[in-house]
């Protein structure tokens, strides 16, 4: 009798109702991601009027390959990050290519650098939310948003967004984030 | 999806070489959170190993 009761309690997976993951006023996931990105953009919009600081000069305004614009991209991919391996022989051609394209659009303009930094950071935050949603599909949207907002507004990220040179870290995280989706699907 | 994952992993490493540490993280995810054997987790991360090899080839060529 007890066994029969236990069997009655176990329902086939098709009959199990999906947990309620709403809580954001019926907003769809892309809209939530877009709103988070917009919040990230507004949060760091005050950096748009800033100039070159710290390593920015060394990486952008004094970098001969970046100053060549798009024609310098071939050299960027075949040379170290800084001239004469200053600070170590690093290799970050994708970041320097971004700077070269921006230099071609608006030479010696920190505004476009800051604008792209904030835009990439906003996109990274949106992607972070989407990745979390894929990894934890039945979690509450409000909880996920809280995690993402905490990550986004944490002051430890201020230097990364406010310093144009730190685009390397933003781009790295942007491309690094979605890796976890296939990893968790495969293992 | 594997090709896309490999390409974005290479892009992450070309942006900043610190992303290479994910090579250790990916197998550990399977081993720690999904209770898979370490060897099968390592096999599932073969695409990441290939990506890192390609990245180091680029660095050596540079």
gemmi code that builds the backbone of each chain (N, CA, C; Angstrom):
import gemmi

chains = {
    "A": [
        ("UNK", (0.831, -1.217, 0.000), (0.000, 0.000, 0.000), (0.864, 1.265, 0.000)),
        ("UNK", (1.882, 1.214, 0.917), (2.792, 2.363, 0.999), (3.558, 2.533, -0.304)),
        ("UNK", (3.934, 1.367, -0.923), (4.680, 1.436, -2.180), (3.823, 2.072, -3.269)),
        ("UNK", (2.511, 1.694, -3.257), (1.603, 2.226, -4.270), (1.459, 3.756, -4.114)),
        ("UNK", (1.384, 4.196, -2.834), (1.277, 5.637, -2.578), (2.512, 6.374, -3.096)),
        ("UNK", (3.685, 5.731, -2.870), (4.935, 6.351, -3.309), (4.964, 6.476, -4.829)),
        ("UNK", (4.461, 5.386, -5.508), (4.436, 5.418, -6.966), (3.486, 6.497, -7.469)),
        ("UNK", (2.359, 6.704, -6.728), (1.407, 7.737, -7.128), (2.014, 9.134, -7.061)),
        ("UNK", (2.900, 9.295, -6.064), (3.492, 10.633, -5.894), (4.466, 10.988, -7.015)),
        ("UNK", (5.114, 9.943, -7.609), (6.098, 10.201, -8.660), (5.378, 10.354, -9.982)),
        ("UNK", (5.438, 11.544, -10.543), (4.755, 11.790, -11.808), (5.748, 11.694, -12.949)),
        ("UNK", (5.283, 11.267, -14.135), (6.168, 11.313, -15.310), (6.610, 12.754, -15.546)),
        ("UNK", (7.807, 12.886, -16.158), (8.361, 14.233, -16.319), (7.477, 15.117, -17.199)),
        ("UNK", (6.714, 14.438, -18.116), (5.842, 15.231, -18.996), (4.713, 15.897, -18.225)),
        ("UNK", (4.355, 15.308, -17.043), (3.255, 15.886, -16.270), (3.724, 16.908, -15.222)),
        ("UNK", (5.042, 17.011, -15.080), (5.548, 17.952, -14.087), (5.467, 19.365, -14.655)),
        ("UNK", (4.797, 20.224, -13.925), (4.644, 21.595, -14.407), (5.981, 22.317, -14.323)),
        ("UNK", (6.258, 23.135, -15.334), (7.497, 23.912, -15.318), (7.429, 24.938, -14.196)),
        ("UNK", (8.516, 25.102, -13.475), (8.483, 26.070, -12.391), (8.262, 27.493, -12.899)),
        ("UNK", (7.699, 28.291, -12.068), (7.410, 29.666, -12.454), (8.690, 30.494, -12.373)),
        ("UNK", (9.168, 30.925, -13.508), (10.406, 31.709, -13.515), (10.115, 33.168, -13.835)),
        ("UNK", (8.841, 33.506, -13.885), (8.520, 34.899, -14.200), (8.785, 35.755, -12.962)),
        ("UNK", (8.397, 36.961, -13.006), (8.656, 37.843, -11.886), (9.169, 39.172, -12.369)),
        ("UNK", (9.263, 39.309, -13.700), (9.717, 40.566, -14.280), (8.600, 41.195, -15.106)),
        ("UNK", (7.371, 41.019, -14.639), (6.240, 41.653, -15.313), (5.988, 41.100, -16.707)),
        ("UNK", (6.315, 39.832, -16.928), (6.071, 39.212, -18.222), (7.025, 39.648, -19.319)),
        ("UNK", (8.132, 40.275, -18.957), (9.099, 40.701, -19.973), (9.822, 39.479, -20.528)),
        ("UNK", (10.067, 39.501, -21.848), (10.795, 38.381, -22.450), (12.286, 38.509, -22.136)),
        ("UNK", (12.998, 37.392, -22.294), (14.423, 37.374, -21.939), (15.248, 38.386, -22.734)),
        ("UNK", (15.054, 38.491, -24.063), (15.836, 39.496, -24.800), (15.582, 40.920, -24.312)),
        ("UNK", (14.338, 41.200, -23.928), (14.021, 42.553, -23.433), (14.734, 42.814, -22.104)),
        ("UNK", (14.750, 41.806, -21.231), (15.444, 41.951, -19.942), (16.940, 42.190, -20.185)),
        ("UNK", (17.521, 41.406, -21.107), (18.952, 41.573, -21.418), (19.222, 42.961, -21.972)),
        ("UNK", (18.305, 43.437, -22.816), (18.462, 44.776, -23.403), (18.382, 45.858, -22.328)),
        ("UNK", (17.445, 45.690, -21.400), (17.299, 46.673, -20.313), (18.549, 46.696, -19.426)),
        ("UNK", (19.104, 45.510, -19.173), (20.324, 45.443, -18.364), (21.481, 46.140, -19.082)),
        ("UNK", (21.568, 45.910, -20.397), (22.621, 46.566, -21.183), (22.445, 48.085, -21.147)),
        ("UNK", (21.202, 48.514, -21.250), (20.913, 49.960, -21.214), (21.310, 50.551, -19.859)),
        ("UNK", (21.013, 49.812, -18.801), (21.390, 50.264, -17.452), (22.916, 50.371, -17.333)),
        ("UNK", (23.609, 49.380, -17.889), (25.068, 49.410, -17.864), (25.610, 50.608, -18.620)),
        ("UNK", (24.989, 50.913, -19.758), (25.440, 52.065, -20.557), (25.238, 53.367, -19.790)),
        ("UNK", (24.064, 53.509, -19.179), (23.759, 54.742, -18.426), (24.689, 54.871, -17.215)),
        ("UNK", (24.975, 53.732, -16.584), (25.810, 53.719, -15.380), (27.204, 54.286, -15.654)),
        ("UNK", (27.747, 53.966, -16.830), (29.115, 54.401, -17.144), (29.156, 55.495, -18.204)),
        ("UNK", (28.010, 56.099, -18.500), (27.980, 57.154, -19.520), (28.798, 58.370, -19.092)),
        ("UNK", (29.039, 58.530, -17.798), (29.812, 59.690, -17.337), (31.284, 59.615, -17.745)),
        ("UNK", (31.729, 58.459, -18.232), (33.134, 58.347, -18.653), (33.342, 58.822, -20.095)),
        ("UNK", (32.253, 59.093, -20.809), (32.372, 59.400, -22.240), (33.196, 60.666, -22.518)),
        ("UNK", (33.164, 61.594, -21.596), (33.898, 62.840, -21.817), (35.323, 62.813, -21.295)),
        ("UNK", (35.762, 61.678, -20.789), (37.112, 61.608, -20.224), (38.168, 61.503, -21.325)),
        ("UNK", (39.429, 61.760, -20.936), (40.518, 61.706, -21.917), (41.288, 60.406, -21.821)),
        ("UNK", (42.498, 60.402, -22.398), (43.383, 59.240, -22.278), (44.045, 59.266, -20.905)),
        ("UNK", (44.077, 58.143, -20.226), (44.712, 58.075, -18.904), (45.615, 56.841, -18.818)),
        ("UNK", (46.505, 56.874, -17.836), (47.371, 55.732, -17.517), (48.015, 55.131, -18.780)),
        ("UNK", (47.726, 53.866, -19.074), (48.382, 53.176, -20.195), (47.774, 53.501, -21.554)),
        ("UNK", (46.740, 54.309, -21.592), (46.065, 54.583, -22.867), (47.029, 55.139, -23.908)),
        ("UNK", (47.883, 56.075, -23.479), (48.820, 56.683, -24.431), (49.754, 55.642, -25.026)),
        ("UNK", (50.287, 54.815, -24.133), (51.253, 53.797, -24.563), (50.614, 52.820, -25.559)),
        ("UNK", (49.361, 52.520, -25.341), (48.686, 51.502, -26.150), (48.027, 52.090, -27.405)),
        ("UNK", (47.573, 53.338, -27.308), (46.782, 53.885, -28.425), (47.475, 55.068, -29.104)),
        ("UNK", (47.571, 56.173, -28.395), (48.016, 57.399, -29.067), (49.508, 57.420, -29.377)),
        ("UNK", (50.296, 56.539, -28.767), (51.732, 56.480, -29.085), (52.097, 55.176, -29.797)),
        ("UNK", (51.083, 54.398, -30.165), (51.332, 53.113, -30.826), (51.300, 53.316, -32.348)),
        ("UNK", (52.437, 53.093, -32.986), (52.558, 53.373, -34.424), (51.594, 52.515, -35.249)),
        ("UNK", (51.426, 51.263, -34.870), (50.534, 50.385, -35.641), (49.079, 50.821, -35.545)),
        ("UNK", (48.678, 51.247, -34.350), (47.300, 51.718, -34.169), (47.086, 53.000, -34.979)),
        ("UNK", (48.096, 53.851, -35.003), (47.952, 55.124, -35.712), (47.875, 54.948, -37.232)),
        ("UNK", (48.304, 53.796, -37.718), (48.171, 53.540, -39.165), (46.726, 53.211, -39.534)),
        ("UNK", (45.900, 53.001, -38.541), (44.490, 52.679, -38.809), (44.329, 51.260, -39.331)),
        ("UNK", (43.401, 51.091, -40.260), (43.101, 49.744, -40.760), (44.307, 49.119, -41.457)),
        ("UNK", (45.128, 49.934, -42.088), (46.313, 49.385, -42.783), (47.354, 48.847, -41.803)),
        ("UNK", (47.228, 49.183, -40.529), (48.190, 48.691, -39.551), (47.800, 47.369, -38.916)),
        ("UNK", (46.618, 46.846, -39.273), (46.114, 45.622, -38.620), (47.006, 44.415, -38.925)),
        ("UNK", (47.541, 44.351, -40.153), (48.433, 43.225, -40.501), (49.660, 43.227, -39.592)),
        ("UNK", (50.225, 44.414, -39.357), (51.384, 44.511, -38.453), (51.005, 44.157, -37.021)),
        ("UNK", (49.804, 44.546, -36.634), (49.347, 44.270, -35.258), (49.323, 42.764, -35.000)),
        ("UNK", (48.894, 41.999, -36.012), (48.807, 40.542, -35.831), (50.167, 39.846, -35.898)),
        ("UNK", (51.170, 40.569, -36.390), (52.483, 39.922, -36.520), (53.508, 40.487, -35.535)),
        ("UNK", (53.066, 41.373, -34.658), (53.999, 41.979, -33.701), (53.438, 41.882, -32.277)),
        ("UNK", (54.324, 42.017, -31.277), (53.842, 41.974, -29.889), (52.936, 43.167, -29.556)),
        ("UNK", (52.329, 43.080, -28.397), (51.363, 44.095, -27.948), (51.993, 45.484, -27.860)),
        ("UNK", (53.215, 45.551, -27.307), (53.895, 46.852, -27.183), (55.243, 46.787, -27.903)),
        ("UNK", (55.712, 47.941, -28.348), (57.002, 48.000, -29.041), (58.113, 47.487, -28.131)),
        ("UNK", (59.028, 46.746, -28.700), (60.207, 46.224, -27.992), (59.834, 45.378, -26.773)),
        ("UNK", (58.660, 44.784, -26.804), (58.201, 43.912, -25.713), (58.222, 44.633, -24.365)),
        ("UNK", (57.918, 45.915, -24.372), (57.892, 46.675, -23.124), (56.832, 46.081, -22.178)),
        ("UNK", (57.254, 45.751, -20.963), (56.329, 45.157, -19.986), (56.050, 43.688, -20.246)),
        ("UNK", (56.872, 43.058, -21.074), (56.665, 41.635, -21.379), (56.139, 41.465, -22.790)),
        ("UNK", (56.499, 40.349, -23.404), (56.068, 40.101, -24.787), (54.626, 39.584, -24.789)),
        ("UNK", (53.692, 40.488, -24.752), (52.274, 40.112, -24.738), (51.748, 40.056, -26.178)),
        ("UNK", (50.633, 39.372, -26.371), (50.052, 39.239, -27.713), (48.542, 39.419, -27.604)),
        ("UNK", (48.074, 40.628, -27.960), (46.640, 40.936, -27.875), (46.181, 41.655, -29.150)),
        ("UNK", (46.282, 40.991, -30.276), (46.024, 41.690, -31.544), (44.574, 42.115, -31.755)),
        ("UNK", (43.628, 41.368, -31.188), (42.218, 41.712, -31.416), (41.884, 43.068, -30.791)),
        ("UNK", (42.415, 43.291, -29.596), (42.167, 44.563, -28.908), (42.798, 45.715, -29.685)),
        ("UNK", (44.045, 45.527, -30.101), (44.718, 46.595, -30.853), (44.026, 46.855, -32.190)),
        ("UNK", (43.479, 45.794, -32.794), (42.756, 45.983, -34.057), (41.529, 46.865, -33.848)),
        ("UNK", (40.852, 46.662, -32.720), (39.695, 47.526, -32.390), (40.144, 48.983, -32.302)),
        ("UNK", (41.275, 49.189, -31.607), (41.778, 50.560, -31.462), (42.158, 51.147, -32.823)),
        ("UNK", (42.719, 50.303, -33.688), (43.118, 50.779, -35.013), (41.898, 51.211, -35.831)),
        ("UNK", (40.837, 50.413, -35.747), (39.604, 50.763, -36.482), (39.034, 52.074, -35.937)),
        ("UNK", (39.049, 52.211, -34.627), (38.543, 53.453, -34.020), (39.418, 54.651, -34.418)),
        ("UNK", (40.734, 54.415, -34.510), (41.637, 55.503, -34.911), (41.339, 55.925, -36.353)),
        ("UNK", (41.004, 54.939, -37.184), (40.675, 55.251, -38.576), (39.385, 56.068, -38.668)),
        ("UNK", (38.459, 55.802, -37.765), (37.177, 56.530, -37.782), (37.362, 57.937, -37.209)),
        ("UNK", (38.022, 58.011, -36.059), (38.216, 59.323, -35.399), (39.605, 59.348, -34.763)),
        ("UNK", (40.610, 59.872, -35.490), (41.976, 59.866, -34.967), (42.128, 60.695, -33.692)),
        ("UNK", (42.889, 60.132, -32.758), (43.219, 60.820, -31.503), (41.997, 61.330, -30.744)),
        ("UNK", (40.916, 60.556, -30.791), (39.692, 60.956, -30.084), (39.393, 59.958, -28.963)),
        ("UNK", (39.609, 60.377, -27.708), (39.288, 59.439, -26.617), (37.799, 59.159, -26.492)),
        ("UNK", (36.969, 60.044, -27.060), (35.522, 59.857, -26.931), (35.077, 58.526, -27.525)),
        ("UNK", (35.551, 58.236, -28.742), (35.096, 56.988, -29.390), (35.613, 55.765, -28.627)),
        ("UNK", (36.794, 55.895, -28.038), (37.329, 54.798, -27.227), (36.472, 54.532, -26.007)),
        ("UNK", (36.108, 55.606, -25.318), (35.250, 55.438, -24.137), (33.858, 54.939, -24.537)),
        ("UNK", (33.360, 55.475, -25.664), (32.035, 55.047, -26.132), (32.020, 53.543, -26.418)),
        ("UNK", (33.054, 53.088, -27.098), (33.110, 51.656, -27.428), (33.324, 50.808, -26.164)),
        ("UNK", (34.090, 51.336, -25.221), (34.280, 50.598, -23.965), (32.942, 50.372, -23.259)),
        ("UNK", (32.172, 51.445, -23.151), (30.878, 51.355, -22.462), (29.929, 50.441, -23.251)),
        ("UNK", (29.974, 50.552, -24.583), (29.095, 49.720, -25.413), (29.462, 48.242, -25.275)),
        ("UNK", (30.769, 47.918, -25.318), (31.200, 46.529, -25.168), (30.851, 46.007, -23.784)),
        ("UNK", (30.998, 46.867, -22.768), (30.673, 46.436, -21.407), (29.175, 46.142, -21.287)),
        ("UNK", (28.353, 46.989, -21.890), (26.900, 46.770, -21.860), (26.551, 45.454, -22.550)),
        ("UNK", (27.187, 45.228, -23.704), (26.924, 43.978, -24.430), (27.386, 42.767, -23.613)),
        ("UNK", (28.499, 42.924, -22.909), (29.009, 41.823, -22.076), (28.035, 41.499, -20.953)),
        ("UNK", (27.469, 42.549, -20.374), (26.510, 42.351, -19.278), (25.263, 41.616, -19.791)),
        ("UNK", (24.790, 42.025, -20.967), (23.613, 41.358, -21.551), (23.923, 39.886, -21.838)),
        ("UNK", (25.112, 39.648, -22.366), (25.520, 38.274, -22.664), (25.694, 37.458, -21.385)),
        ("UNK", (26.149, 38.113, -20.348), (26.312, 37.467, -19.042), (24.957, 36.972, -18.535)),
        ("UNK", (23.935, 37.825, -18.695), (22.582, 37.440, -18.266), (22.078, 36.249, -19.091)),
        ("UNK", (22.286, 36.335, -20.413), (21.811, 35.255, -21.298), (22.519, 33.943, -20.956)),
        ("UNK", (23.827, 34.037, -20.670), (24.591, 32.834, -20.314), (24.082, 32.230, -19.015)),
        ("UNK", (23.842, 33.087, -18.035), (23.322, 32.599, -16.752), (21.957, 31.939, -16.933)),
        ("UNK", (21.137, 32.549, -17.778), (19.792, 32.008, -18.036), (19.882, 30.615, -18.671)),
        ("UNK", (20.855, 30.448, -19.580), (21.033, 29.143, -20.224), (21.557, 28.110, -19.222)),
        ("UNK", (22.453, 28.549, -18.341), (23.057, 27.616, -17.395), (22.095, 27.232, -16.276)),
        ("UNK", (21.261, 28.199, -15.857), (20.311, 27.940, -14.763), (18.917, 28.263, -15.293)),
        ("UNK", (18.353, 27.387, -16.141), (17.136, 27.748, -16.873), (15.912, 28.007, -15.997)),
        ("UNK", (15.802, 27.355, -14.851), (14.574, 27.502, -14.063), (14.738, 28.422, -12.863)),
        ("UNK", (15.755, 29.265, -12.898), (15.927, 30.195, -11.780), (15.050, 31.433, -11.989)),
        ("UNK", (14.785, 32.114, -10.918), (13.918, 33.284, -10.973), (14.622, 34.427, -11.685)),
        ("UNK", (13.899, 35.114, -12.580), (14.490, 36.197, -13.357), (14.978, 37.337, -12.470)),
        ("UNK", (14.227, 37.613, -11.406), (14.616, 38.716, -10.515), (15.953, 38.396, -9.850)),
        ("UNK", (16.108, 37.146, -9.433), (17.366, 36.738, -8.793), (18.531, 36.863, -9.771)),
        ("UNK", (18.316, 36.405, -11.004), (19.373, 36.502, -12.018), (19.721, 37.954, -12.304)),
        ("UNK", (18.675, 38.798, -12.401), (18.909, 40.226, -12.656), (19.712, 40.842, -11.507)),
        ("UNK", (19.382, 40.437, -10.292), (20.098, 40.972, -9.128), (21.580, 40.604, -9.197)),
        ("UNK", (21.853, 39.362, -9.599), (23.252, 38.915, -9.735), (23.977, 39.751, -10.790)),
        ("UNK", (23.306, 39.928, -11.932), (23.933, 40.659, -13.037), (24.130, 42.136, -12.671)),
        ("UNK", (23.138, 42.736, -12.013), (23.258, 44.146, -11.620), (24.380, 44.317, -10.597)),
        ("UNK", (24.493, 43.371, -9.667), (25.582, 43.429, -8.682), (26.934, 43.367, -9.386)),
        ("UNK", (27.026, 42.462, -10.370), (28.260, 42.338, -11.145), (28.537, 43.634, -11.896)),
        ("UNK", (27.485, 44.172, -12.521), (27.641, 45.333, -13.400), (28.008, 46.590, -12.628)),
        ("UNK", (27.362, 46.789, -11.488), (27.532, 48.055, -10.761), (28.645, 47.973, -9.724)),
        ("UNK", (29.295, 46.827, -9.613), (30.348, 46.706, -8.602), (31.515, 47.651, -8.944)),
        ("UNK", (31.961, 48.439, -7.970), (33.001, 49.425, -8.274), (34.333, 48.832, -8.725)),
        ("UNK", (34.524, 47.553, -8.514), (35.791, 46.945, -8.947), (35.933, 46.980, -10.473)),
        ("UNK", (34.813, 47.130, -11.180), (34.868, 47.167, -12.646), (35.040, 48.577, -13.204)),
        ("UNK", (35.073, 49.558, -12.330), (35.156, 50.943, -12.808), (36.423, 51.169, -13.628)),
        ("UNK", (37.543, 50.676, -13.142), (38.809, 50.910, -13.848), (38.769, 50.293, -15.251)),
        ("UNK", (38.178, 49.117, -15.335), (38.132, 48.427, -16.628), (37.331, 49.221, -17.656)),
        ("UNK", (36.218, 49.814, -17.217), (35.369, 50.541, -18.165), (35.922, 51.936, -18.422)),
        ("UNK", (36.450, 52.576, -17.388), (36.890, 53.964, -17.541), (38.245, 54.085, -18.231)),
        ("UNK", (38.985, 52.999, -18.297), (40.297, 53.024, -18.925), (40.190, 52.354, -20.296)),
        ("UNK", (40.448, 53.108, -21.353), (40.232, 52.568, -22.704), (41.112, 51.346, -22.951)),
        ("UNK", (42.322, 51.401, -22.446), (43.276, 50.294, -22.645), (42.719, 48.969, -22.128)),
        ("UNK", (41.846, 49.049, -21.126), (41.309, 47.819, -20.526), (40.245, 47.148, -21.386)),
        ("UNK", (40.125, 47.600, -22.631), (39.208, 46.930, -23.568), (39.552, 45.451, -23.672)),
        ("UNK", (40.840, 45.133, -23.499), (41.248, 43.724, -23.612), (40.488, 42.841, -22.620)),
        ("UNK", (40.277, 43.354, -21.417), (39.577, 42.552, -20.406), (38.090, 42.427, -20.724)),
        ("UNK", (37.508, 43.526, -21.226), (36.077, 43.480, -21.563), (35.846, 42.514, -22.723)),
        ("UNK", (36.684, 42.637, -23.763), (36.538, 41.752, -24.926), (36.768, 40.294, -24.539)),
        ("UNK", (37.754, 40.093, -23.677), (38.058, 38.727, -23.252), (36.855, 38.100, -22.531)),
        ("UNK", (36.245, 38.876, -21.644), (35.073, 38.361, -20.922), (33.889, 38.163, -21.869)),
        ("UNK", (33.755, 39.085, -22.834), (32.655, 38.988, -23.805), (32.726, 37.663, -24.566)),
        ("UNK", (33.931, 37.302, -25.008), (34.082, 36.061, -25.767), (34.183, 34.840, -24.855)),
        ("UNK", (34.566, 35.057, -23.616), (34.763, 33.961, -22.661), (33.420, 33.446, -22.122)),
        ("UNK", (32.495, 34.378, -21.910), (31.183, 34.063, -21.300), (30.442, 32.904, -21.959)),
        ("UNK", (30.183, 32.993, -23.268), (29.335, 31.956, -23.880), (29.989, 30.586, -23.955)),
        ("UNK", (31.275, 30.480, -23.603), (31.944, 29.174, -23.621), (31.264, 28.187, -22.689)),
        ("UNK", (30.682, 28.701, -21.623), (30.134, 27.813, -20.594), (28.881, 27.074, -21.070)),
        ("UNK", (28.214, 27.602, -22.080), (26.991, 26.948, -22.565), (27.318, 25.602, -23.224)),
        ("UNK", (28.218, 25.553, -24.232), (28.537, 24.238, -24.812), (29.241, 23.314, -23.823)),
        ("UNK", (30.026, 23.889, -22.917), (30.728, 23.054, -21.941), (29.725, 22.286, -21.091)),
        ("UNK", (28.716, 22.997, -20.586), (27.735, 22.344, -19.717), (26.819, 21.411, -20.505)),
        ("UNK", (26.649, 21.667, -21.802), (25.826, 20.770, -22.616), (26.565, 19.471, -22.933)),
        ("UNK", (27.894, 19.573, -23.054), (28.667, 18.405, -23.478), (28.988, 17.450, -22.339)),
        ("UNK", (29.313, 18.011, -21.162), (29.789, 17.132, -20.088), (28.651, 16.459, -19.326)),
    ],
    "B": [
        ("UNK", (28.230, 24.014, -33.100), (28.401, 24.743, -31.835), (29.848, 24.642, -31.323)),
        ("UNK", (30.472, 23.464, -31.565), (31.858, 23.282, -31.120), (32.802, 24.218, -31.849)),
        ("UNK", (32.558, 24.383, -33.149), (33.415, 25.277, -33.935), (33.255, 26.708, -33.445)),
        ("UNK", (31.990, 27.104, -33.197), (31.733, 28.463, -32.692), (32.397, 28.667, -31.334)),
        ("UNK", (32.300, 27.646, -30.474), (32.920, 27.752, -29.147), (34.430, 27.892, -29.276)),
        ("UNK", (35.020, 27.092, -30.181), (36.468, 27.168, -30.380), (36.898, 28.522, -30.899)),
        ("UNK", (36.125, 29.050, -31.864), (36.481, 30.361, -32.440), (36.357, 31.479, -31.411)),
        ("UNK", (35.279, 31.454, -30.606), (35.129, 32.521, -29.601), (36.187, 32.384, -28.498)),
        ("UNK", (36.612, 31.149, -28.239), (37.672, 30.961, -27.243), (38.990, 31.536, -27.760)),
        ("UNK", (39.253, 31.313, -29.053), (40.460, 31.906, -29.646), (40.356, 33.435, -29.603)),
        ("UNK", (39.165, 33.960, -29.914), (38.964, 35.416, -29.870), (39.207, 35.955, -28.460)),
        ("UNK", (38.753, 35.208, -27.447), (38.975, 35.639, -26.057), (40.462, 35.674, -25.746)),
        ("UNK", (41.211, 34.680, -26.227), (42.649, 34.644, -25.960), (43.389, 35.700, -26.760)),
        ("UNK", (42.903, 36.007, -27.968), (43.540, 37.058, -28.767), (43.247, 38.443, -28.186)),
        ("UNK", (42.184, 38.539, -27.397), (41.876, 39.803, -26.728), (42.766, 39.982, -25.511)),
        ("UNK", (42.874, 38.957, -24.703), (43.782, 38.961, -23.552), (44.173, 37.523, -23.248)),
        ("UNK", (45.464, 37.312, -23.167), (45.964, 35.930, -23.061), (45.542, 35.241, -21.763)),
        ("UNK", (45.060, 36.012, -20.781), (44.632, 35.431, -19.500), (43.479, 34.452, -19.645)),
        ("UNK", (42.745, 34.541, -20.773), (41.604, 33.639, -20.992), (42.054, 32.192, -21.134)),
        ("UNK", (43.358, 31.988, -21.323), (43.864, 30.628, -21.494), (43.627, 29.784, -20.237)),
        ("UNK", (43.425, 30.427, -19.104), (43.186, 29.679, -17.856), (41.901, 28.853, -17.917)),
        ("UNK", (41.009, 29.207, -18.850), (39.761, 28.443, -19.001), (40.035, 27.002, -19.394)),
        ("UNK", (41.214, 26.760, -19.955), (41.582, 25.402, -20.332), (41.518, 24.460, -19.125)),
        ("UNK", (41.846, 24.993, -17.966), (41.758, 24.174, -16.750), (40.341, 24.173, -16.187)),
        ("UNK", (39.622, 25.268, -16.432), (38.289, 25.414, -15.838), (37.278, 24.464, -16.487)),
        ("UNK", (37.340, 24.346, -17.825), (36.315, 23.564, -18.531), (36.256, 22.097, -18.083)),
        ("UNK", (37.387, 21.370, -18.040), (37.288, 19.984, -17.552), (36.859, 19.901, -16.092)),
        ("UNK", (37.273, 20.890, -15.298), (36.918, 20.866, -13.875), (35.412, 21.051, -13.661)),
        ("UNK", (34.756, 21.761, -14.594), (33.302, 21.946, -14.485), (32.608, 20.586, -14.537)),
        ("UNK", (32.990, 19.787, -15.535), (32.385, 18.460, -15.684), (32.699, 17.555, -14.501)),
        ("UNK", (33.936, 17.642, -14.032), (34.391, 16.772, -12.957), (33.739, 17.156, -11.630)),
        ("UNK", (33.599, 18.459, -11.396), (33.106, 18.939, -10.104), (31.585, 18.970, -10.032)),
        ("UNK", (30.958, 19.600, -11.048), (29.519, 19.855, -10.952), (28.663, 18.749, -11.573)),
        ("UNK", (29.223, 17.974, -12.508), (28.415, 16.952, -13.178), (28.871, 15.528, -12.840)),
        ("UNK", (29.797, 15.423, -11.901), (30.279, 14.114, -11.420), (30.732, 13.197, -12.561)),
        ("UNK", (31.322, 13.765, -13.592), (31.876, 12.953, -14.682), (33.305, 12.552, -14.312)),
        ("UNK", (33.764, 11.479, -14.956), (35.160, 11.105, -14.700), (36.059, 12.178, -15.304)),
        ("UNK", (37.259, 12.299, -14.734), (38.136, 13.372, -15.197), (38.537, 13.159, -16.651)),
        ("UNK", (38.722, 11.887, -17.036), (39.148, 11.627, -18.421), (38.054, 11.998, -19.418)),
        ("UNK", (36.795, 11.695, -19.078), (35.710, 12.050, -20.016), (35.505, 13.565, -20.061)),
        ("UNK", (35.713, 14.228, -18.922), (35.629, 15.692, -18.922), (36.724, 16.286, -19.788)),
        ("UNK", (37.884, 15.658, -19.723), (39.024, 16.134, -20.517), (38.743, 15.934, -22.010)),
        ("UNK", (38.118, 14.779, -22.337), (37.788, 14.512, -23.745), (36.769, 15.525, -24.257)),
        ("UNK", (35.800, 15.889, -23.390), (34.782, 16.868, -23.793), (35.386, 18.244, -24.029)),
        ("UNK", (36.564, 18.480, -23.462), (37.201, 19.794, -23.608), (38.268, 19.800, -24.695)),
        ("UNK", (38.213, 18.795, -25.574), (39.241, 18.691, -26.623), (39.248, 19.928, -27.514)),
        ("UNK", (38.066, 20.470, -27.787), (37.982, 21.648, -28.643), (38.743, 22.832, -28.030)),
        ("UNK", (38.730, 22.926, -26.695), (39.451, 24.013, -26.031), (40.964, 23.804, -26.137)),
        ("UNK", (41.375, 22.549, -26.043), (42.812, 22.238, -26.158), (43.303, 22.603, -27.562)),
        ("UNK", (42.490, 22.290, -28.565), (42.860, 22.634, -29.948), (42.946, 24.152, -30.108)),
        ("UNK", (41.984, 24.864, -29.489), (41.983, 26.340, -29.579), (43.246, 26.919, -28.957)),
        ("UNK", (43.627, 26.394, -27.797), (44.831, 26.894, -27.122), (46.072, 26.589, -27.960)),
        ("UNK", (46.092, 25.408, -28.576), (47.226, 25.060, -29.435), (47.331, 26.040, -30.601)),
        ("UNK", (46.188, 26.381, -31.208), (46.192, 27.343, -32.314), (46.661, 28.718, -31.839)),
        ("UNK", (46.222, 29.093, -30.637), (46.634, 30.396, -30.094), (48.157, 30.437, -29.895)),
        ("UNK", (48.700, 29.383, -29.308), (50.149, 29.361, -29.085), (50.914, 29.314, -30.412)),
        ("UNK", (50.311, 28.687, -31.421), (50.917, 28.705, -32.744), (50.991, 30.141, -33.266)),
        ("UNK", (49.903, 30.910, -33.052), (49.889, 32.324, -33.471), (50.970, 33.106, -32.734)),
        ("UNK", (51.089, 32.867, -31.431), (52.079, 33.598, -30.628), (53.487, 33.261, -31.109)),
        ("UNK", (53.739, 31.958, -31.371), (55.064, 31.548, -31.827), (55.359, 32.147, -33.204)),
        ("UNK", (54.361, 32.199, -34.054), (54.529, 32.749, -35.400), (54.815, 34.248, -35.334)),
        ("UNK", (54.194, 34.916, -34.372), (54.401, 36.357, -34.199), (55.824, 36.623, -33.715)),
    ],
}
model = gemmi.Model(1)
for chain_id, residues in chains.items():
    chain = gemmi.Chain(chain_id)
    for i, (resn, *xyz) in enumerate(residues, 1):
        res = gemmi.Residue()
        res.name, res.seqid = resn, gemmi.SeqId(i, " ")
        for name, pos in zip(("N", "CA", "C"), xyz):
            atom = gemmi.Atom()
            atom.name, atom.element = name, gemmi.Element(name[0])
            atom.pos, atom.b_iso = gemmi.Position(*pos), 0.0
            res.add_atom(atom)
        chain.add_residue(res)
    model.add_chain(chain)
structure = gemmi.Structure()
structure.add_model(model)
structure.setup_entities()
